[in-house]
Amino acid sequence: MTQKALDLSIVVPVYNEEESLPELFEWICRVVDEHSITTEVLFVDDGSSDASWSVIMNLRKSDSRAKGIRFNRNYGKSAALQTGFQACNGEVVITMDADLQDSPDEIPGLIKMIKEDGYQLVSGWKRERHDPLGKTIPSKFFNGVTRMVSGIKLHDFNCGLKAYHRDVVKNIEVYGEMHRYIPLIAKWSGFYKIGEKVVQHRERKFGTTKFGLERFVHGFLDLISVSFVTRFRKNPMHFFGTLGTLSFLFGIVVTGFLIGDKLYSLSHHLPVRDVVDQPLFFIALVAIILGTQLFLAGFLAEMIIQVNPKKNDYLISENLGIDA
């Protein structure tokens, strides 16, 4: 049975954050109670190896607004967010990290931008960050490239504190490591009203960061991937077919030129060089073969998308307060 929509759902991915969870939940409850916001807090335990799930169960026992989903193993932040999006019931959905670096005091302002200002997605901007230069400088470069590619004028695509209208989270898919590019996915899904809010960035109180410098390398690879998948997953032949046509035509034109040049030379009794002795012939041959393969790849891709395989089939071992 589907629950009546609440004012707010808060989705919190959790990975080994047992120390911060009680304080985070108490802080969230204090803020929403002050503003009379009906709320559910969905903690998605992404295969934690510490006592995070036990803490979530205790929070659930003390307050029914705490709900939990536990993965059988670690799938990553994108999996946690997508599963939380599928399970949430709020009119507005807010995501935040579990490490207390995102402030729940931002919740009323984010809700206002969604419900009153008409934004469909609002991304936090940690203008003043409490991170080392080794993290902030690559982040600025990464965000600059993403702005250029996407055309979305956000300063911090990777900020975990974001707010969404319910329609957005129910109509997008986040998989792999695509959580960094939710604004792009939303935009290319038809949700163009994307805003930004300066938010407080707090120093980490417990534990250590779960991300290293390798995430920036992965981030650029993911940017290429999400750009391609989002633009061409419904019509892959447009991509492969265009490249295949250009490659095939180049090969045919070059081959025709070489054969025509030989025939002209023979008819005018000029010195003749065998076509197969010319490197340009082999380049043209490769172009024809490559063009044919690209066409075949496009046809296969068109057939594959008709199957519509599930991308988010995660094994959940337990849940608390989530309707099946």
Secondary structure, 3 states (H helix, E strand, C coil): CCCCCEEEEEEEEECCCCCCHHHHHHHHHHHHHHCCCCEEEEEEECCCCCCHHHHHHHHHHHCCCEEEEEECCCCCHHHHHHHHHHHCCEEEEEECCCCCCECHHHHHHHHHHHHCCCCCEEEEECCCCCCCHHHHHHHHHHHHHHHHHHCCCCCCCCCCCEEEEHHHHCCCCCCCCHHHHHHHHHHHCCCCCEEEEECCECCCCCCCCCCCCHHHHHHHHHHHHHHHHHHHCCCHHHHHHHHHHHHHHHHHHHHHHHHHHHHHHHHCCCCCCCHHHCHHHHHHHHHHHHHHHHHHHHHHHHHHHHHCCCCCCCCEEEEECCCC
